[in-house]
């Protein structure tokens, strides 16, 4: 299965230890861009990333305190990479809406309302998946993930910050959709998926840099 492959890729990236946050962000984004864009697919992908991350640090967690600290850092970086990839989903949605508006095209009110509902649940999905992963790991990895979940709830996430910007654009376009009957037959999920594929392929590198996690992912 694809998600089993993602889990193995994340585990391998963390074990190699080179720029874990960025590697996990890219792996997650590539998998998102290859799947149907819905909240359940994103939940499955996030769960696979966290399983891979937990598997990668198991050996270190059974060793010295110093290596436990290294495992904590790696798990934190993996979570920030996942958060950053989800932030790019929100960013791509905003770009899709803005691009359509720039071409004097409109998404239907139904498309926009569905996108708004999905976006509003995206950060909650991240937190729920983190919590589920923490609860299913009855070891030090679970304790670390519990801490990371609590920290993300308190400090906010990269995806949460990006969602606020995107929702403002969607709300504006919903008003515009209500004022016009000239609605083009555009589907937001498809347009967003196309943008995500471009980002995953490195085409929209400026966007990738813009929503790179870090600001919201620091320890407090």
N, C-alpha and C positions, 0 to 999 in steps of 0.2 A: 504493500500500500504506500501511497505517496507520503502520508504523514509519518509512517515508519522511517522512510528515507530521510525526511526532514529531521526527525528525532536523532537519527544517526549522524547526520551532517552537523547538527548543533553540538552534539557530544564531541565529535571530532574537532570542531573549531575551538571549543573551550579547552580541550586537552592540549591542543597545540599552543594555545595561550597568546596568539598574536592579535591584538586589537579586538578583543572578544566582543565588545559592544557593537562595533561596526560590522564584524562578521555576522553576528546574530541578526542585526538589522537587515543586512543584505539577503541573507538566507530566508528570513521571514518574508521580506518584500517579494522575492522571486516566487515563493510559494503562493502568496496572496494573489499575485498578478496572474497566476496560472489557474486559479480556481474561480468558481462563481462567487460574486461579491455579495455575500449575505452574512448576517451576524453569526449564524450557526457554523458556517465554514470558517470564519475568523476565530470563533471559539475553539474549534478543533485544532486549528493551526497553532494558536497560542498554547493550548495544552501540550501539543507535541514539542514545542520549543522548551517548555518548562520541564517536561520529562527528560529531554535530552540534556538539559542543563543539570538537573539533579543527578542523572547517571554519571555525568562527567566529573562531578566533585566527590563522589562516594569514597574513592580511594583516599583522597586527602583528608576527608572527615574522620577516617579511622586512624589517622596518624597524629602528629604532634599539634600542639596549640597553634604554632606558627602557620602550619599548613591549613588548619581550620580557618585562620584569618584569610589566607589566600583563597580558600573556597568561598568564603563570604563575599570577597571582592569579585570573584568570577560570577557568582550568582547574581550579584547586584548589576554587573555589567550586562549579563544576559537579559535581565529584566528591562534594563534601560534600552537595549537593542530592540527588544520586542515592542516596548512602548514607542520607540522612534518609528518603527515600521507602521504601527497603527496610526501614529500622527500623520504619516504620509498618505494613508487612506483618506483621512479627513481633509488633508490639503488637496489631494487629487479631486475630491468631490467639489471643493470650493472652486478649483480651477475649471472643472468641467462646466459648472454653472456659469462662471464668469465668461468663459469662452463662448458658450451659447448666447449669452446676453450680448457679447461684443459682436456677434454675427446677426443680431436682431432676431435670434431664434428663442423660443421659449420652451422650457420643459412644462409638461402638464402639471397642474396643481397636485394631482395624485402622485406623480413621480417625486415631486419636491417634498410632499408630506411624508412619503415613505422614507426618503433619504433623511429627513429630519428625525424621524422616529429611530431609524437605525443608528444615526450619529449620536443621538441622545443616550442610546444604550451601550455605546462602544466603550466608554471609560468604565462603566459599571461591569461590562463583560470582562475587561482586563482585571479588575479587582476581584471579581468572583472567581475567575480562573486561577489567579494567584492564590486566593484563599483555599480553593479546592486542592490545588497542588500542594500547598503547605500542610493541609489536614491529612492528605493521603500519604505523606512522608513522615513516618513515626521515628524520626531520627534528627540529627543535627541539621540536616538540610531543611527539614520541615520547620524547625525553630527559626532558621535564618529567613526562610520565605515568609513566615508569620511576621517577622520584624519588617521585612521589605514591604509587605502588604500594608501594615500599619503606617509605615513611613510614607508610602504613596498616597494613602487616604488623607494623611495630614498635610503633606507638602504639595500635593497635586502631581499631575503627570504631564508629559509632553503632549499626549493625545488629548487630554482634557483642555489644555490651553489652545490647541489647534481647533478643537471642536467649537469653542466659543467664537472664533473668527469665522468659521464655516457656517455656523448657524445664523450668524448675522446676515451673511450673503444670501442664504436660502430664504430667510424670513423676508428679506427685501424682494426677492424674486417671486415668492408666493403672492405678495401684494401685487406685483406686476402681472402675474398669471391671472389673478382675479379681475384685472382691469381690461384684459384683452381676450378676444376669441381666436386670435391668430396663433394657435399653439401648434408648433411643429411636432412631428412624431418622433421625438427624441426620448431615449431611455437613459436615465441618469446612471444606473448601475453599469450599463454597457459603456457609456462615455467615460465613467470613472475608471473602469477596468482597462480601457485603452490607455488612459494616462498613466495608470500604475504600471502597465507593461513598458511604457516608455521610460518611466523612472527606473524600473528594475533593470532595464537594458542600459541604463546610464545616459539616456538621451537628455533627460531634464535634470542635469546635475545641479543646476542652481536651486531647484526646488528641493532636491535631496539635501543640499547643504543647509537650506533655510530651516527645514524642520528636523534637523539632526538633534537628537536628545542631548541633554546635558544641563540645561538651565534648571529644569525641574527635578533632576535626578540626583542632586547632591545630598549628602548626609547632613542632617540638621542636628 
